[in-house]
């Protein structure tokens, strides 16, 4: 019997190309693959704009001259060490994202500057926008550890410190570009000035 089909994954993408990579063996049979044949298409059933490679020894294939913000589909089949051809892999898809700008405004701005009401620190950033949402916000207390918000979807941050204290806060934003989001610049730092 032939080995089971390989498993395909996206190895890398750039503004106009996508590289896919095949697994190199079938763990169920232990057979290794010796040659690979990739296809790219504009739909999941592979009947629109199909672009094949030739049979090749490399387990990776790069497809270039691609259009931004367009979904492409990929699959691969292989020849195993017994010279038998596998079926097609599961299909995968990838979209090139050309967004390389952080959310605006950048640097982040304050809608409501940090203030203190008893033990409660509260603040709100100006709502940011980006073509690849949602936008995430990070509020950092610069003068005391453990009071940062972490990345959150709300532009408002409220924290109960447990006791009266002041802290200087700043905020920044990032978009949802994967795998590496575009992160903006820190806002001006503002103190809660409770006393």
N, C-alpha and C positions, 0 to 999 in steps of 0.2 A: 504494500500500500504506500501511496505517497504521503508525505508529511502533511499536516494540517496547514491551512493558509497562514502566512505571516501576519504579525500585528504591525499596523502602520501608525506612526505618530508624526507630528510636526516638530521638526528640529530647529527651524529658524525662519524668520520672516523679515523682510526689509521693505522699503517703500514701493518696490515693484517686483519682488520675487518671494517665493515660498520654497523652503527646503523640507522635504519629507524623508523619513527614515524608517526602514523596515527592521523588524526583529531578524536575528540571524540564524535562529534554529527553532524547531518545534519541541517544546518541553515534554509533550506527551509521548512522542516517539523517540526523542533524542536525536533525530536527524537534523543535520545542518543544511542550510541553504547555500547553494553555490552561485546562482544567478538570479537576477531580479528584473521584473518588467513592470514599470509604473505607468499609470494613466492619470491625466488630469481632465476634468470636464466641468461644464457650467451647470450641471444638474446632477442629482443623486443617482439617476438611472443610466448615466453615461451615454446619452444619445445626442448631446448638444456640445459642439466645439470640443471634441475629444482630442487630446494631445498626448500621444504615447512616447515613451522612451524606447530605445532598442533594448534587447537583453543585455545586461551589464553585470559585472562582478561586484560593483559597489552597492552597498545596502542603502545608499542615500541618493536622492535625485533632487535637483534644483530646477524649478520652473520659473522662468523670468518673463519680462515684458507683460506683467499683469496689471490690471486696472485697479486703482484704489477703491475701497469701499464696495468691493464686489466679492461675493462668496464663490469660492472654488471648491471642487470636490476631488478627492484623490483615492486611489486604490492601488494594490500591488499583488502580483502573484510571483511565485518563485519556482526554481528547479532545485530539488533536494540532492543530497549526496548520492542517491541511487538513480539519478537522472530522470526522476519522475516530476511532472509539473503539478503544482498545487492548484487549488481553486483560488478565486479572488479573495482578498482580505475583506474585512469590514471596511466600509467607506468612511472617510473622515472629511471634514470641511474646515476651511480657514478663510478668514476675511482680512485683507490688508487694511490696516488702519493708519491713515496718514496724519492723524492728530499728534502734533509734537509741541503743542502749546499748553501751559498750565491754565487753570480756570482764571477768569477775570471777575473782579479786579485783582490785579497783581502788582505790587504787594497787596495782601488782604487789608481790608478796612474795617473799622468798628462801626456798627449801627448803634449799639449801646455799649459804651466803654465799661470795663470791669468795675464793679462796685461791691460793697460789703454791706449786708444787713444782718447784724448780729453775727452768727457763725456761718452765714450763707454768702458765698461768692457767686455772682451771676454776671453774665456778659453775653453779647450777641454780635456776631460778625455780619457784615453786609452779605446778603445772599449772593453767592458766586454762580457763574454759569460757564458751561463748557460743552463742546459738541459731543464729547464722550462722557455722559453722565452715568450714574449720579456723581455729584461732587461731595467730597469728604472734607471734614474740618478737623484740625488738631489745635487745641488750646494748651499752651505750655505755661506753667507757673515757673518763672525764672528764679525765684528766690526760695523755693522749698520743694524738696523731692516728694513725689507721691501724689501731687495734686493735678497732674496733667490729665487731660480728657482721654487721651488715645484717639485714634481716628474714629470719627463718628459722622453720621449723616445729617445731624441737626446743626444749624448755624448758631444755636443757643447752648451755652454750657452753664450749669448750675451745680455747685458743690458745697456740701456741708463739711466744713473743716473740723467741726467738733469743739472749737473754741475760737475766740476772736483773734484774728491775725491778719496782717496785710500780705499781699503778694502782687508782684508785677507779672502780668500776663501778656502774651502775644499769641497770634493765631496765624495759621497758614492753611492752604487748601491743596487738594490734589484731585485729579480726575480719575476715571476708571479704565484708562488704557491698560491693556494687558500685553505682556507680563509686567511691564515697568510703567507705572503711572507717571504723568507729568505733574511735578510738585511745584507750587508757587513759592514766593518769597515771604518771609515773616513780616507781619504787620509791625507798626510801631508798638513798643511795649508800654503798657499803662498800668499804674498801680491802683489797687482797690482803695487805698487811703481812708481806712475806717477811723483812724485817730492820728 
